[in-house]
Amino acid sequence: MAKIGIFFGTDSGNTRRIAKDIATLLGPEVAAKPVNIRNASVEDLLSYDTLILGIPTYGDGQVPGLSTGNQTESWEEFLPTLKGHDFSSKTVAIYGLGNQKGYPDEFIDAVYYLYEELDICGANLIGLWPTEGYTFNKSNAIIDDQFMGLALDQDNQKDLTPERISTWINSLALA
Ligand SMILES: Cc1cc2nc3c(=O)[nH]c(=O)nc-3n(C[C@H](O)[C@H](O)[C@H](O)COP(=O)(O)O)c2cc1C
C-alpha cells in the first residue's frame, strides 16, 4: 500500500486538480489515489502514516461545506468526526486554496481550522510555507510568520502554482 494518503475537499474542482498534481509528482508507489473527504472516514485517514490534506476556504474565511453553499458535504462535515482520535503517530501536511484579491482579510483561513483540529489530535504538522509573494491583509492561517501549509491561489496566481507545489513537495522530503 502507498504510504501517503491524499484527501481533499472541493466545490469547483481546484483543490481536486491540485491533489492529482501532487499525487502525480509523488508517484503511485508513494502516494495513493486522492480521495474526496466527503467519501472518507477518520479510519481511512488513520490507515496512513503520512497525510497530505487539501482544503479551500469558503464563506467569509470558513471551512467549506453545506453551510458555506458548497454543493456537497466537505471538511465542515468531516472535522467534527476527528475529535478524540489520536494522530500522534501521523505526519500531516496541509495545502490551502484561496483568493487573496477577493478575500484579502480571510486568505486561506480554513487552513487554520484544519491545522488546529489536527494539532489537538496530536498530529506532527509539517509543511509551513513563507508568506512572501502573496498580497493580502490578514490570514488566520499564519504561525511563526509562515502559512500553516502551502497557500495556492488559482484565481490570481495560477501560473505560480506548479513551481510552488514542486518546491513544497520537495521540502517535505517524503518520497
Ligand atoms: C463564495 C466563495 C467564498 C470564498 N471565500 C473565500 C475566503 O473567505 N477566503 C479565501 O481565501 N478564498 C475564498 N474563496 C476562494 C476559493 O477558496 C478559491 O476559489 C478556491 O480555489 C476554490 O477551490 P475549489 O475549486 O476546490 O472549490 C471563496 C470563493 C467563493 C466562490
The ligand as an SDF file (V2000), in Angstrom:
LIG
                    3D

 31 33  0  0  0  0  0  0  0  0999 V2000
  -18.4670   32.0180   -2.3210 C   0  0  0  0  0  0  0  0  0  0  0  0
  -16.9610   31.9570   -2.1870 C   0  0  0  0  0  0  0  0  0  0  0  0
  -16.3730   32.3160   -0.9950 C   0  0  0  0  0  0  0  0  0  0  0  0
  -14.9580   32.2820   -0.8580 C   0  0  0  0  0  0  0  0  0  0  0  0
  -14.3790   32.6810    0.3380 N   0  0  0  0  0  0  0  0  0  0  0  0
  -13.0320   32.7170    0.4230 C   0  0  0  0  0  0  0  0  0  0  0  0
  -12.4000   33.1710    1.6270 C   0  0  0  0  0  0  0  0  0  0  0  0
  -13.0500   33.5430    2.6140 O   0  0  0  0  0  0  0  0  0  0  0  0
  -11.0400   33.1890    1.6630 N   0  0  0  0  0  0  0  0  0  0  0  0
  -10.2680   32.8160    0.5870 C   0  0  0  0  0  0  0  0  0  0  0  0
   -9.0480   32.8440    0.6850 O   0  0  0  0  0  0  0  0  0  0  0  0
  -10.8480   32.3500   -0.5560 N   0  0  0  0  0  0  0  0  0  0  0  0
  -12.2010   32.3030   -0.6800 C   0  0  0  0  0  0  0  0  0  0  0  0
  -12.7770   31.8540   -1.8320 N   0  0  0  0  0  0  0  0  0  0  0  0
  -11.9180   31.4100   -2.9610 C   0  0  0  0  0  0  0  0  0  0  0  0
  -11.8260   29.8900   -3.0860 C   0  0  0  0  0  0  0  0  0  0  0  0
  -11.2420   29.3120   -1.9200 O   0  0  0  0  0  0  0  0  0  0  0  0
  -10.9870   29.5290   -4.3070 C   0  0  0  0  0  0  0  0  0  0  0  0
  -11.6600   29.9570   -5.4600 O   0  0  0  0  0  0  0  0  0  0  0  0
  -10.6290   28.0710   -4.4250 C   0  0  0  0  0  0  0  0  0  0  0  0
   -9.7150   27.8840   -5.4860 O   0  0  0  0  0  0  0  0  0  0  0  0
  -11.8390   27.1660   -4.6310 C   0  0  0  0  0  0  0  0  0  0  0  0
  -11.4400   25.8300   -4.5430 O   0  0  0  0  0  0  0  0  0  0  0  0
  -12.2780   24.6070   -5.1650 P   0  0  0  0  0  0  0  0  0  0  0  0
  -12.3310   24.8350   -6.6780 O   0  0  0  0  0  0  0  0  0  0  0  0
  -11.5030   23.3900   -4.8270 O   0  0  0  0  0  0  0  0  0  0  0  0
  -13.6520   24.6030   -4.5840 O   0  0  0  0  0  0  0  0  0  0  0  0
  -14.1620   31.8760   -1.9670 C   0  0  0  0  0  0  0  0  0  0  0  0
  -14.7870   31.5010   -3.1660 C   0  0  0  0  0  0  0  0  0  0  0  0
  -16.1700   31.5560   -3.2960 C   0  0  0  0  0  0  0  0  0  0  0  0
  -16.7940   31.1600   -4.6140 C   0  0  0  0  0  0  0  0  0  0  0  0
  1  2  1  0
  2  3  1  0
  2 30  2  0
  3  4  2  0
  4  5  1  0
  4 28  1  0
  5  6  2  0
  6  7  1  0
  6 13  1  0
  7  8  2  0
  7  9  1  0
  9 10  1  0
 10 11  2  0
 10 12  1  0
 12 13  2  0
 13 14  1  0
 14 15  1  0
 14 28  1  0
 15 16  1  0
 16 17  1  0
 16 18  1  0
 18 19  1  0
 18 20  1  0
 20 21  1  0
 20 22  1  0
 22 23  1  0
 23 24  1  0
 24 25  2  0
 24 26  1  0
 24 27  1  0
 28 29  2  0
 29 30  1  0
 30 31  1  0
M  END
$$$$
